[in-house]
Amino acid sequence: MKPDFRRSNNLQVLGMGALEFSQAQLESLPAVPVDLNKIIQDLRSGKKFINQQFTIKNLQKQRQKQRFGILHLASHAEFKPGKAEDSYIQF
């Protein structure tokens, strides 16, 4: 697949994230609200969803309702080469 380089100045952002996670081994991320506010309100326009609104179902719903040029997830994740099931994004 050939990269598509475009100016990102006018792209809408869908920002989602969580401060705390039900799995005890995952550290809380207290800066998530600041991170999303900075991106959505100060730098770009878009929508943000935090904590209980940060779900796969809501992500799919929002992407069906509107096209976003940028997706920003403030969460824990690990991306490994190989099989998709070896990687994760924590919702």
C-alpha positions as a printed NumPy array, in Angstrom:
array([[  0.   ,   0.   ,   0.   ],
       [  1.37 ,   3.383,  -0.991],
       [  1.344,   6.06 ,   1.758],
       [ -1.076,   8.916,   1.182],
       [  0.612,  12.12 ,   2.306],
       [ -1.801,  15.019,   2.777],
       [ -1.87 ,  18.135,   4.844],
       [ -3.586,  17.383,   8.149],
       [ -4.5  ,  20.956,   9.103],
       [ -8.225,  20.611,   8.427],
       [ -8.781,  17.   ,   9.461],
       [-11.318,  16.229,  12.199],
       [-10.038,  14.237,  15.189],
       [-11.794,  11.435,  17.031],
       [-10.101,  11.32 ,  20.439],
       [-10.824,   8.562,  22.942],
       [ -9.179,   7.338,  26.119],
       [ -9.416,   6.179,  29.71 ],
       [ -7.889,   7.264,  32.99 ],
       [ -8.208,   3.955,  34.828],
       [ -8.519,   0.324,  33.814],
       [-10.2  ,  -2.651,  35.438],
       [ -7.076,  -4.778,  35.075],
       [ -4.96 ,  -4.148,  38.165],
       [ -1.628,  -4.517,  36.36 ],
       [ -2.353,  -1.542,  34.081],
       [ -1.303,   1.821,  35.478],
       [ -3.792,   4.692,  35.505],
       [ -3.314,   7.439,  32.934],
       [ -4.292,  10.658,  34.76 ],
       [ -3.156,  12.942,  31.918],
       [ -5.723,  11.56 ,  29.432],
       [ -8.236,  14.444,  29.897],
       [ -5.465,  17.027,  29.444],
       [ -4.15 ,  15.169,  26.395],
       [ -7.555,  14.968,  24.705],
       [ -8.494,  18.548,  25.608],
       [ -5.235,  19.844,  24.159],
       [ -5.714,  17.971,  20.903],
       [ -9.469,  18.491,  20.402],
       [ -9.944,  22.002,  21.778],
       [ -6.598,  23.719,  21.312],
       [ -5.083,  22.173,  18.196],
       [ -7.917,  20.739,  16.124],
       [-11.656,  20.275,  15.968],
       [-13.356,  16.967,  16.589],
       [-15.   ,  14.837,  19.254],
       [-13.669,  13.237,  22.419],
       [-14.872,  10.362,  24.575],
       [-13.412,   9.396,  27.96 ],
       [-13.724,   6.436,  30.351],
       [-17.076,   4.614,  29.999],
       [-17.562,   6.176,  26.542],
       [-14.229,   4.686,  25.392],
       [-15.519,   1.404,  23.954],
       [-15.057,  -0.488,  20.727],
       [-18.794,  -0.185,  20.09 ],
       [-18.697,   3.616,  20.481],
       [-15.585,   3.862,  18.299],
       [-17.405,   1.981,  15.53 ],
       [-20.553,   4.074,  16.001],
       [-18.681,   7.39 ,  15.806],
       [-16.773,   6.333,  12.693],
       [-20.053,   5.363,  10.994],
       [-21.641,   8.716,  11.869],
       [-18.742,  10.864,  10.65 ],
       [-15.47 ,  10.566,   8.775],
       [-12.493,  11.475,  10.941],
       [ -9.116,  12.093,   9.364],
       [ -7.262,  11.398,  12.628],
       [ -7.923,   8.818,  15.334],
       [ -6.161,   9.472,  18.662],
       [ -6.408,   6.778,  21.37 ],
       [ -5.034,   7.592,  24.814],
       [ -4.698,   4.135,  26.323],
       [ -2.429,   1.17 ,  26.89 ],
       [ -1.496,  -0.805,  23.789],
       [  1.085,  -3.211,  22.468],
       [  1.713,  -3.875,  18.801],
       [  3.72 ,  -6.962,  17.896],
       [  4.669,  -8.173,  14.444],
       [  2.929, -11.291,  13.214],
       [ -0.579, -12.288,  14.212],
       [ -3.104,  -9.573,  15.053],
       [ -4.21 , -11.472,  18.166],
       [ -0.706, -11.02 ,  19.645],
       [ -1.288,  -7.242,  19.822],
       [ -3.879,  -5.229,  21.754],
       [ -5.408,  -1.832,  22.458],
       [ -6.965,  -1.587,  25.936],
       [-10.533,  -0.238,  25.856]])
